[in-house]
Amino acid sequence: MAPPPLPCAKITLTYPLYAADFDPQNSDFLLVGGGGGEGRSGVGNKITLLNTSQKTELSEIVDIDLSRDEDSVTSLSYAQSTEQWATAFAGINSSIAEQQRGKNEHLRSFLLEYPPRRKTGGDGEDSKKGKPTAYQGETKALGKASLFAPSNSKTKETFQRVLRLSKKKKDNGPRLGAVATGLAPVGEIVLFAADTSRPGSSDIRGRIKLEEKQEAADVDIIGLERDDGQQEGKFRVAYCTDYEVYVTEVDYSKKDNGTQQSIQNIHGTPHPDAFASNKARPKFRCLRFLTPTLLLLLQNRINSKGAELLLLEISGVIILRKSLQKKIKSATAMSVALLPTASYSQIDQHAIAIAGADTSITLLTVDRFTSSPYGKVKFRPHSFLPSVHPTSITSLAFSTFNPPGTPWNSTPPQYLKLASTSIANTCVVHTLPLTPHPSPPPKDQPAHYLLKAPVRSSVAQNTISTFVALLAIAIGAFFLQAFTEIRGGTPEYLGAKGWLSKPIHSWIARPYMFEDGYVSAASSHAKVTSEAVKTSLSAASEAVQTPLHVVESAAAKVQKKLGLRDLLKRRDLGGDTSDNGNDGTNIIVKHSPAEGGETALSAELRKSNEVIEGEHEAKRWEELKEHEKETWKKRLVDAGQWTAAEGDAVLQGVLFSGLANAVGGIVGNA
């Protein structure tokens, strides 16, 4: 039985969606943007504020209608937010006519006023009236800016492909932003101050010119400020092209002076062998900082043969790889969320979401154990969500988890949200339950929440455990039965002897040995039976051309030549040696002198009317006295015709005649 499904809410809007971002202060508000682009009748360009407070329902709060003479929203991010309002940046190209005149104000900023009675982490309902809150605020455009360098290219296709802002600090310290071009003749990344609502040319902190025919697939920023306040305003920026990864450092206090930002190439995908028929190389798709010195990379393999995650140190060393499921041919988007740690915890965890080209979402975590002297890092799978959207997923966005800061036993359940959008006009939000770690946390301490894989119910778990145990027992019993059949220890039910070749069978099928050094009864029986069959076949082949009475005579002679052990075997199988008195046939064991003064033991068949001299005093086993039985036992063991392990029962009904009786009588009378 699969784990219970994650709570999920879905909404379908009137336009295709390309970007999404949660309010970093309150995960109940989600911004999405997109549109039909310039000149497409019937499909407008919009930014929509959604209410995500309900686990199973999304609702629209307000739409920001954009001009249909301009491009659609290609990137979107919250800039600032308070309890009453928020500002956001968006990537929107100017009209084609404006671009032809050399003017493309691609970076836009907007103001949104939030509804009244806003409830942080609430259910989106008025706590007094129990009714959904109605939007009564306003939205407006704040500014437009052109940060990219003008292009002299005849084709004006450049757009703002990437928009990334550094994480917002609690003390409202400096914040750095980055925008990157797409479809530009010469790729470019512009770094700017993001703690303003109207960024312009004066806010630029650096430029990175890419090589010809290169584009930045993704960009990320992380602050270098330490707990002691040092390195304040220092940031590390990383970006990846299709085949290389670069890093650079930026000082927020220093404005752009027109010089190229110094960059460092820390990793590159090697070229294939010069003689290889396929010159393609894996391509990087996404990049995120986990720590200032550790990067997470998403890479698609060649020919749509899958995707994998790489953990890369800024020294250029790959320390860990994780391949995604084989059903994911390539990945289209990635989002990462840090779950803030606690002072007593020894685990730093990041939640990771990856969108596949098959519209699936893979959830996993990367755990870094701070207690390990080498900083042990491990990927842990969480869940796989198939067919989340009807068509391609365009963006993923985790909410920012803000720990409640209260003792765990007085804190309601905590969640992390994941939003995904698609060009099919759909937005889906999954709610991921978080678990306190350790459980329970220290008394009266704020809990450290982690994302752990969903577990099956106890009933399902017990059912699966029982089934696995029974299956293991059945498999063990099967192999034990097969082995004992091959060794000759049990009757054949599976026919295991025929499964092996002769050399292997002869090596495995060794007879069991008992303490007295003799082989087991089963092994002896098998040997005697095999010899008897060979003798019977030989006699039958000689008698093919003879009359019937000659054949019968030959068969009788063969039976008389059989030893005691085989005659007993045939009797037990229901043959003609049964001494039940119905057919008048008996087994008689004779002990008589032989050459050299020794004695010989033989077993033959006798009918009641075939009496030979000296056999008048023959006695059945049950008629013998105890000392006579002991004498016969010793003779039978010495002759290899019987073992103590076979027991006295097999000798019941057998006639004994000869010297042994006389000797036994002398011993008994002595």
C-alpha distance (Angstrom), angle and dihedral (degrees) to the residues before:
residue distance angle dihedral
M1 . . .
A2 3.82 . .
P3 3.82 122.1 .
P4 3.82 115.2 -91.6
P5 3.82 112.7 -81.8
L6 3.78 119.6 -100.6
P7 3.81 116.5 -104.7
C8 3.80 107.7 -96.0
A9 3.81 137.1 -173.4
K10 3.81 126.4 -169.3
I11 3.78 136.4 -170.4
T12 3.79 132.1 -179.1
L13 3.81 116.9 -148.1
T14 3.80 131.1 -169.4
Y15 3.81 98.1 -102.8
P16 3.83 138.7 44.9
L17 3.81 114.1 -90.1
Y18 3.79 124.2 -135.6
A19 3.83 106.2 164.8
A20 3.81 141.5 28.6
D21 3.81 139.0 178.0
F22 3.82 135.8 176.8
D23 3.79 124.1 -132.0
P24 3.85 101.8 -100.8
Q25 3.82 90.6 -141.4
N26 3.81 98.9 45.5
S27 3.78 125.9 23.1
D28 3.81 91.3 -159.1
F29 3.82 89.1 82.9
L30 3.80 124.2 67.6
L31 3.80 128.4 179.4
V32 3.82 119.1 -151.5
G33 3.77 128.3 177.9
G34 3.78 142.1 -178.2
G35 3.76 140.4 106.4
G36 3.76 146.5 176.0
G37 3.79 96.2 -73.5
E38 3.79 129.0 -130.6
G39 3.80 120.6 -18.4
R40 3.82 97.6 2.0
S41 3.76 107.2 134.1
G42 3.76 117.9 -141.8
V43 3.82 97.4 18.9
G44 3.79 115.5 83.1
N45 3.79 132.3 -162.9
K46 3.80 114.5 -112.8
I47 3.77 149.2 161.7
T48 3.81 113.8 -146.2
L49 3.79 129.9 -164.0
L50 3.82 110.3 -146.0
N51 3.79 130.7 -162.8
T52 3.83 108.8 -132.9
S53 3.81 98.8 172.6
Q54 3.82 92.8 111.9
K55 3.79 116.2 73.8
T56 3.79 94.1 -143.6
E57 3.80 103.4 29.4
L58 3.80 136.8 56.2
S59 3.77 122.7 -164.0
E60 3.79 135.2 -172.6
I61 3.78 117.5 -115.1
V62 3.79 100.7 178.4
D63 3.82 141.6 -18.8
I64 3.79 126.0 -140.2
D65 3.79 105.3 -149.8
L66 3.79 112.8 -148.1
S67 3.77 131.5 -161.6
R68 3.80 116.3 -79.4
D69 3.81 88.5 -149.7
E70 3.81 90.0 69.8
D71 3.79 134.7 60.0
S72 3.80 125.9 -82.8
V73 3.80 125.1 -97.7
T74 3.81 108.9 -80.9
S75 3.83 100.6 172.0
L76 3.80 134.3 17.9
S77 3.80 138.1 -176.6
Y78 3.80 140.4 165.3
A79 3.81 112.1 -111.6
Q80 3.80 103.5 -178.8
S81 3.79 135.2 -6.3
T82 3.79 138.9 -176.0
E83 3.79 134.7 170.8
Q84 3.81 91.2 -84.5
W85 3.83 106.7 32.4
A86 3.77 146.8 5.0
T87 3.80 138.8 -157.2
A88 3.77 125.1 -144.6
F89 3.81 138.0 -169.2
A90 3.79 121.8 -139.6
G91 3.78 136.8 -177.2
I92 3.81 109.1 -126.3
N93 3.79 123.7 156.0
S94 3.78 120.8 -136.3
S95 3.79 119.0 -116.7
I96 3.78 119.5 -71.5
A97 3.80 89.3 -110.6
E98 3.80 91.0 56.2
Q99 3.80 91.5 47.3
Q100 3.79 91.2 51.8
R101 3.79 87.2 57.4
G102 3.80 88.8 54.5
K103 3.81 96.0 -103.5
N104 3.79 121.5 118.7
E105 3.80 114.2 161.0
H106 3.78 94.7 -169.8
L107 3.83 100.8 162.0
R108 3.80 113.3 73.3
S109 3.80 131.4 179.2
F110 3.81 128.3 -155.9
L111 3.79 138.8 -171.9
L112 3.80 123.1 -139.9
E113 3.78 124.8 -174.2
Y114 3.79 113.4 -148.0
P115 3.81 124.9 -130.1
P116 3.83 117.8 -94.9
R117 3.79 123.2 -97.4
R118 3.79 90.9 33.9
K119 3.80 111.0 -171.2
T120 3.80 117.3 -154.7
G121 3.78 107.7 -134.2
G122 3.82 89.6 -7.2
D123 3.76 132.7 131.2
G124 3.82 98.0 -97.4
E125 3.80 93.8 -108.8
D126 3.75 130.8 118.8
S127 3.78 104.6 -99.5
K128 3.81 91.3 -147.0
K129 3.77 104.1 42.2
G130 3.78 100.6 25.5
K131 3.82 91.3 -131.5
P132 3.80 129.2 122.6
T133 3.77 113.2 -93.2
A134 3.81 115.9 -106.6
Y135 3.78 121.0 -139.4
Q136 3.80 112.5 -110.9
G137 3.80 102.0 159.1
E138 3.80 133.2 92.2
T139 3.76 136.9 -113.4
K140 3.77 126.6 -154.5
A141 3.77 143.4 163.7
L142 3.78 113.7 -102.4
G143 3.76 105.5 -172.5
K144 3.79 152.0 -28.0
A145 3.79 127.7 -135.2
S146 3.78 138.4 -178.5
L147 3.81 109.3 -149.6
F148 3.80 100.3 160.9
A149 3.78 118.4 91.4
P150 3.84 113.6 -103.6
S151 3.78 115.2 -94.6
N152 3.79 125.8 -138.3
S153 3.80 92.1 -159.1
K154 3.79 116.8 124.9
T155 3.81 91.9 -136.2
K156 3.79 113.3 67.8
E157 3.80 103.6 -156.6
T158 3.80 101.0 127.1
F159 3.80 114.4 127.4
Q160 3.79 137.1 169.6
R161 3.77 101.0 -92.6
V162 3.81 99.7 171.3
L163 3.80 132.6 33.0
R164 3.80 117.3 178.7
L165 3.82 131.3 168.7
S166 3.79 128.2 -169.1
K167 3.79 117.1 -110.9
K168 3.76 115.3 -79.0
K169 3.82 113.8 -110.8
K170 3.76 123.8 -138.3
D171 3.80 92.4 -124.5
N172 3.84 91.7 51.6
G173 3.80 93.0 -116.0
P174 3.81 124.9 167.7
R175 3.78 116.3 -48.8
L176 3.80 126.4 -159.8
G177 3.79 127.4 -152.7
A178 3.79 134.1 -166.9
V179 3.81 133.9 -160.9
A180 3.81 125.3 -171.2
T181 3.78 131.6 -163.9
G182 3.77 129.4 -118.7
L183 3.81 127.3 -157.2
A184 3.81 90.4 6.2
P185 3.83 121.6 148.9
V186 3.80 86.8 -127.1
G187 3.80 116.9 21.2
E188 3.78 119.8 -126.6
I189 3.82 140.0 -174.3
V190 3.80 119.1 -158.9
L191 3.81 121.8 -162.8
F192 3.82 117.3 -156.0
A193 3.80 142.9 168.8
A194 3.79 106.9 -89.5
D195 3.80 100.1 -171.9
T196 3.80 91.9 88.3
S197 3.79 129.0 79.4
R198 3.83 94.3 -139.1
P199 3.82 109.3 41.4
G200 3.80 116.0 -168.8
S201 3.78 142.6 162.1
S202 3.81 91.4 -67.3
D203 3.81 90.0 61.2
I204 3.80 95.7 58.2
R205 3.81 112.4 120.0
G206 3.79 99.8 -179.8
R207 3.80 148.0 -19.5
I208 3.77 131.2 -136.2
K209 3.80 117.6 -160.7
L210 3.78 113.5 -157.0
E211 3.75 125.1 -148.1
E212 3.76 120.0 -93.4
K213 3.83 114.2 -71.7
Q214 3.80 90.3 13.0
E215 3.78 125.3 123.2
A216 3.78 131.2 -176.6
A217 3.79 106.3 -112.6
D218 3.82 91.0 -169.1
V219 3.83 141.8 -9.3
D220 3.80 132.8 -158.2
I221 3.81 136.1 -178.0
I222 3.80 132.8 -156.9
G223 3.79 131.1 -179.6
L224 3.80 120.5 -118.8
E225 3.79 96.5 -158.0
R226 3.80 112.8 130.7
D227 3.79 128.6 -144.6
D228 3.81 90.5 -100.9
G229 3.81 90.7 60.2
Q230 3.77 96.0 -107.4
Q231 3.81 120.5 135.4
E232 3.81 90.0 28.4
G233 3.77 110.6 170.6
K234 3.82 92.3 20.0
F235 3.79 117.8 124.0
R236 3.78 136.4 -178.6
V237 3.79 116.9 -142.7
A238 3.81 124.4 -163.0
Y239 3.77 128.6 -174.6
C240 3.78 136.5 171.7
T241 3.76 133.9 -150.0
D242 3.78 122.0 -164.0
Y243 3.81 92.5 -74.9
E244 3.84 110.3 10.3
V245 3.80 139.5 58.9
Y246 3.82 121.8 -148.3
V247 3.80 135.5 -175.7
T248 3.79 133.5 -166.0
E249 3.80 137.3 170.9
V250 3.79 125.2 -126.2
D251 3.80 130.8 -161.7
Y252 3.78 109.4 -147.2
S253 3.80 92.0 -154.4
K254 3.81 93.3 60.3
K255 3.78 117.7 77.9
D256 3.78 124.4 -146.9
N257 3.80 112.0 -81.0
G258 3.78 95.7 -174.2
T259 3.81 96.3 -96.9
Q260 3.79 124.9 124.9
Q261 3.80 113.9 -95.6
S262 3.82 112.1 -112.1
I263 3.81 110.1 -113.3
Q264 3.80 135.9 -175.6
N265 3.79 125.6 -147.5
I266 3.81 105.2 -140.7
H267 3.80 102.1 169.9
G268 3.79 140.5 13.2
T269 3.79 136.6 -178.1
P270 3.83 106.8 -112.4
H271 3.79 119.6 -118.0
P272 3.82 116.9 -109.6
D273 3.76 121.3 -105.2
A274 3.81 113.9 -71.0
F275 3.80 90.4 -120.1
A276 3.83 95.6 46.4
S277 3.79 114.6 120.4
N278 3.83 91.9 -142.8
K279 3.80 113.5 56.7
A280 3.81 94.8 -177.8
R281 3.80 120.9 121.9
P282 3.82 132.7 -159.2
K283 3.81 112.7 -92.3
F284 3.79 129.9 -138.2
R285 3.80 113.2 -126.1
C286 3.82 107.4 174.0
L287 3.79 139.9 10.9
R288 3.82 134.7 -166.4
F289 3.80 136.8 173.7
L290 3.80 115.8 -121.5
T291 3.79 93.8 176.0
P292 3.82 130.8 -6.9
T293 3.81 88.1 -91.8
L294 3.82 102.0 34.7
L295 3.82 127.9 70.4
L296 3.80 130.9 -168.2
L297 3.81 114.2 -146.8
L298 3.80 130.0 -169.4
Q299 3.80 112.9 -152.3
N300 3.81 131.1 -176.5
R301 3.79 117.3 -145.0
I302 3.79 122.1 -130.0
N303 3.80 121.9 -81.9
S304 3.82 92.2 15.3
K305 3.80 92.1 -71.5
G306 3.79 95.8 145.8
A307 3.79 142.8 -71.4
E308 3.78 136.1 -98.3
L309 3.79 141.4 -168.6
L310 3.79 122.1 -124.9
L311 3.80 128.4 -162.4
L312 3.79 106.6 -149.7
E313 3.77 127.2 -174.7
I314 3.80 115.2 -145.4
S315 3.79 86.2 -115.6
G316 3.81 85.1 71.6
V317 3.81 98.1 -107.5
I318 3.81 119.4 132.6
I319 3.81 106.1 -141.2
L320 3.80 100.9 177.2
R321 3.82 141.3 14.6
K322 3.78 130.3 -163.0
S323 3.80 122.9 -170.7
L324 3.79 117.5 -150.5
Q325 3.79 123.1 -133.8
K326 3.79 114.6 -62.7
K327 3.80 91.4 -122.0
I328 3.83 88.3 67.7
K329 3.80 103.3 83.9
S330 3.81 94.2 -178.2
A331 3.81 139.5 -10.5
T332 3.80 127.0 -122.8
A333 3.83 106.4 -175.2
M334 3.79 143.6 9.6
S335 3.80 136.5 -164.6
V336 3.81 129.4 -172.2
A337 3.82 129.9 -164.2
L338 3.80 127.7 -169.7
L339 3.79 116.3 -138.8
P340 3.83 103.6 -149.1
T341 3.76 113.4 -119.8
A342 3.80 130.2 -134.1
S343 3.78 128.3 -125.5
Y344 3.80 92.9 -110.5
S345 3.82 96.0 44.8
Q346 3.79 123.3 96.0
I347 3.82 97.3 -161.5
D348 3.79 129.9 83.9
Q349 3.78 110.2 -164.7
H350 3.79 133.9 -168.6
A351 3.80 122.7 -170.3
I352 3.81 114.7 -139.1
A353 3.79 129.6 -161.5
I354 3.81 122.7 -173.2
A355 3.80 126.0 -171.7
G356 3.79 116.6 -146.1
A357 3.77 127.4 -149.9
D358 3.83 86.3 -115.4
T359 3.87 89.6 65.7
S360 3.81 91.5 -105.2
I361 3.80 126.5 131.4
T362 3.80 123.2 -143.4
L363 3.80 117.5 -156.4
L364 3.79 122.6 -162.3
T365 3.77 141.0 141.6
V366 3.77 135.5 -131.4
D367 3.80 112.8 -144.5
R368 3.78 122.1 -161.8
F369 3.81 114.2 -162.6
T370 3.79 107.5 -147.1
S371 3.82 91.3 -170.8
S372 3.81 90.5 67.1
P373 3.82 113.6 92.6
Y374 3.80 89.0 -137.6
G375 3.79 96.2 43.5
K376 3.80 96.6 -111.4
V377 3.81 112.8 -142.7
K378 3.81 126.1 -164.8
F379 3.80 136.9 178.6
R380 3.80 115.7 -135.9
P381 3.83 123.0 -168.9
H382 3.78 116.6 -129.9
S383 3.81 110.4 175.7
F384 3.79 144.5 -37.7
L385 3.81 119.5 -130.4
P386 3.83 112.4 -163.3
S387 3.82 125.4 -157.8
V388 3.79 96.8 1.2
H389 3.83 93.1 163.4
P390 3.82 134.6 25.0
T391 3.82 92.3 -119.7
S392 3.81 140.6 9.1
I393 3.80 119.0 -27.5
T394 3.82 110.2 -124.2
S395 3.82 102.7 -174.2
L396 3.80 145.2 5.0
A397 3.79 127.5 -156.1
F398 3.81 131.7 -179.2
S399 3.77 120.2 -154.5
T400 3.80 118.4 -118.0
F401 3.78 109.6 -104.0
N402 3.80 111.8 -139.8
P403 3.83 110.7 -169.9
P404 3.81 111.5 -127.4
G405 3.83 93.0 -128.7
T406 3.80 92.8 -141.3
P407 3.82 129.0 110.6
W408 3.77 110.5 -76.5
N409 3.80 94.5 -122.8
S410 3.82 91.1 60.6
T411 3.83 96.6 41.8
P412 3.82 124.1 95.0
P413 3.82 119.1 -125.9
Q414 3.79 113.7 -67.1
Y415 3.80 128.0 -139.0
L416 3.78 142.5 -170.3
K417 3.81 117.4 -146.0
L418 3.78 129.2 -146.8
A419 3.81 122.1 -162.5
S420 3.79 124.8 -164.8
T421 3.81 130.5 -177.7
S422 3.78 135.6 -165.5
I423 3.78 141.1 -169.8
A424 3.82 86.9 -109.1
N425 3.86 87.8 80.0
T426 3.82 91.1 -106.5
C427 3.79 131.0 133.1
V428 3.81 120.9 -171.0
V429 3.81 126.6 -171.2
H430 3.82 120.6 -164.3
T431 3.81 119.7 -163.3
L432 3.81 113.5 -143.7
P433 3.83 117.0 -161.1
L434 3.82 115.5 -133.1
T435 3.80 124.4 -145.8
P436 3.84 127.3 -146.4
H437 3.81 113.4 -114.8
P438 2.94 124.6 -120.3
S439 3.78 95.3 22.3
P440 2.92 109.8 -109.8
P441 3.84 100.0 20.4
P442 3.81 121.6 -143.9
K443 3.79 112.4 -63.1
D444 3.81 116.2 -86.5
Q445 3.82 90.8 2.3
P446 3.82 126.2 122.7
A447 3.78 108.3 -103.4
H448 3.79 125.1 -114.3
Y449 3.80 104.7 -132.0
L450 3.81 121.8 -149.9
L451 3.78 134.4 -176.0
K452 3.79 107.7 -118.2
A453 3.78 129.1 -177.9
P454 3.83 114.9 -94.6
V455 3.80 112.8 -100.1
R456 3.79 128.6 -140.3
S457 3.79 120.3 -111.2
S458 3.81 117.5 -89.9
V459 3.82 91.9 -111.9
A460 3.78 92.2 52.8
Q461 3.79 91.6 44.5
N462 3.82 92.2 51.1
T463 3.81 91.3 47.0
I464 3.78 92.3 51.6
S465 3.81 92.3 45.7
T466 3.81 91.2 50.8
F467 3.78 92.4 47.9
V468 3.80 92.2 49.4
A469 3.81 91.1 48.9
L470 3.82 92.5 50.4
L471 3.78 90.8 46.4
A472 3.80 91.0 51.8
I473 3.82 91.1 49.6
A474 3.81 91.8 48.5
I475 3.79 92.3 49.7
G476 3.80 91.2 47.5
A477 3.80 92.1 49.4
F478 3.81 91.1 48.3
F479 3.79 93.7 53.7
L480 3.82 92.1 42.8
Q481 3.81 90.9 53.0
A482 3.80 91.4 47.2
F483 3.81 92.1 49.1
T484 3.80 94.3 48.7
E485 3.81 90.6 47.8
I486 3.79 90.3 53.3
R487 3.79 90.6 48.3
G488 3.81 90.3 49.3
G489 3.79 94.7 -118.6
T490 3.82 97.5 123.7
P491 3.81 137.9 28.7
E492 3.80 114.5 -86.5
Y493 3.80 115.3 -97.6
L494 3.81 101.2 144.9
G495 3.80 98.5 36.4
A496 3.79 89.6 -127.6
K497 3.80 94.2 160.4
G498 3.78 90.1 72.0
W499 3.82 93.1 55.4
L500 3.79 94.7 73.9
S501 3.77 133.8 66.1
K502 3.79 117.0 -114.2
P503 3.86 96.8 -102.7
I504 3.80 92.5 49.5
H505 3.80 92.4 42.7
S506 3.82 92.2 51.7
W507 3.80 90.2 49.8
I508 3.82 95.1 49.2
A509 3.82 101.8 32.8
R510 3.79 97.1 73.5
P511 3.83 115.5 152.0
Y512 3.78 120.4 -107.6
M513 3.82 114.9 -104.6
F514 3.79 124.6 -144.2
E515 3.76 130.3 -154.2
D516 3.82 93.0 -94.8
G517 3.80 90.0 59.4
Y518 3.80 96.4 -112.9
V519 3.76 125.7 124.9
S520 3.78 120.2 -106.4
A521 3.75 122.0 -85.7
A522 3.78 91.7 -115.1
S523 3.79 92.2 54.8
S524 3.81 92.4 47.6
H525 3.78 91.7 48.1
A526 3.78 90.9 50.7
K527 3.80 91.8 50.8
V528 3.80 94.5 47.9
T529 3.81 92.2 45.7
S530 3.79 91.5 50.9
E531 3.81 91.4 52.2
A532 3.79 91.7 46.3
V533 3.79 92.3 51.9
K534 3.79 91.0 51.4
T535 3.82 90.6 50.1
S536 3.80 92.2 47.7
L537 3.79 93.0 50.0
S538 3.79 91.2 49.3
A539 3.77 92.9 50.2
A540 3.82 92.2 45.6
S541 3.81 92.9 51.7
E542 3.82 90.9 52.4
A543 3.75 90.5 51.1
V544 3.83 98.4 52.0
Q545 3.81 93.4 101.4
T546 3.82 96.9 37.8
P547 3.80 129.7 94.0
L548 3.77 119.1 -89.1
H549 3.80 95.5 -106.5
V550 3.81 89.7 53.2
V551 3.83 89.9 52.8
E552 3.79 91.0 49.9
S553 3.79 89.7 49.7
A554 3.78 90.9 50.6
A555 3.82 91.1 49.3
A556 3.79 90.4 51.0
K557 3.79 90.5 51.0
V558 3.79 90.7 50.5
Q559 3.76 91.4 51.7
K560 3.78 90.8 49.8
K561 3.78 90.1 54.0
L562 3.76 92.7 55.9
G563 3.81 117.4 105.6
L564 3.78 126.3 -117.0
R565 3.78 94.1 -99.1
D566 3.80 93.2 54.5
L567 3.81 93.3 43.6
L568 3.80 89.1 53.3
K569 3.80 89.8 48.1
R570 3.80 91.8 52.5
R571 3.78 90.8 46.9
D572 3.82 91.6 52.5
L573 3.81 90.5 50.1
G574 3.78 91.2 55.3
G575 3.82 99.0 -99.3
D576 3.79 128.6 150.4
T577 3.80 93.2 -83.6
S578 3.74 93.5 78.6
D579 3.78 110.6 130.8
N580 3.74 96.5 -157.1
G581 3.78 89.9 122.8
N582 3.78 95.9 -112.8
D583 3.80 97.5 104.4
G584 3.81 98.2 24.5
T585 3.79 94.1 -123.1
N586 3.82 120.8 136.6
I587 3.79 138.1 -179.7
I588 3.81 112.4 -126.3
V589 3.78 125.5 -169.4
K590 3.80 115.2 -155.2
H591 3.77 128.1 -163.2
S592 3.81 110.6 -165.3
P593 3.83 140.2 156.8
A594 3.79 117.8 -86.0
E595 3.78 136.6 -169.9
G596 3.79 117.8 -59.5
G597 3.79 94.1 30.7
E598 3.81 93.5 -72.5
T599 3.79 129.2 122.5
A600 3.79 130.0 -118.5
L601 3.82 131.8 -150.5
S602 3.82 120.6 -147.1
A603 3.80 137.6 168.6
E604 3.80 124.6 -149.7
L605 3.78 142.0 165.0
R606 3.76 119.1 -105.7
K607 3.74 131.2 -174.1
S608 3.77 116.9 -146.4
N609 3.81 92.5 -108.1
E610 3.82 94.2 49.2
V611 3.80 103.5 84.8
I612 3.79 118.8 165.7
E613 3.73 124.7 -162.2
G614 3.75 112.6 -86.3
E615 3.78 94.4 24.6
H616 3.81 95.8 90.9
E617 3.78 90.7 94.7
A618 3.83 94.4 52.1
K619 3.79 112.6 134.5
R620 3.77 132.2 -162.9
W621 3.81 117.3 -115.4
E622 3.77 94.3 -107.1
E623 3.85 89.5 52.6
L624 3.83 93.8 57.0
K625 3.76 121.6 99.7
E626 3.78 119.7 -117.0
H627 3.80 95.3 -103.3
E628 3.82 89.5 48.3
K629 3.82 90.5 51.2
E630 3.81 90.3 51.6
T631 3.79 90.5 51.5
W632 3.80 92.5 50.1
K633 3.80 91.8 46.2
K634 3.77 90.8 55.5
R635 3.82 91.3 48.8
L636 3.82 92.2 48.2
V637 3.80 92.4 48.9
D638 3.82 91.7 48.0
A639 3.80 89.5 50.9
G640 3.83 92.5 48.9
Q641 3.82 91.7 -120.4
W642 3.80 98.4 117.0
T643 3.84 141.8 14.4
A644 3.76 131.9 -156.6
A645 3.81 88.9 -116.7
E646 3.82 89.9 66.4
G647 3.78 91.7 60.3
D648 3.83 132.7 -141.6
A649 3.79 93.8 -82.0
V650 3.80 93.8 80.0
L651 3.85 89.7 60.8
Q652 3.78 94.4 57.0
G653 3.83 111.2 123.3
V654 3.84 95.3 14.8
L655 3.84 117.3 130.0
F656 3.82 118.7 -131.6
S657 3.80 122.4 -160.4
G658 3.81 138.9 165.8
L659 3.73 142.9 37.7
A660 3.75 93.9 -13.6
N661 3.79 91.9 66.8
A662 3.79 91.7 50.1
V663 3.77 92.9 47.7
G664 3.78 90.2 45.3
G665 3.79 89.9 51.6
I666 3.81 92.3 51.0
V667 3.78 91.1 48.5
G668 3.79 90.8 47.5
N669 3.81 92.8 51.3
A670 3.80 94.9 44.7
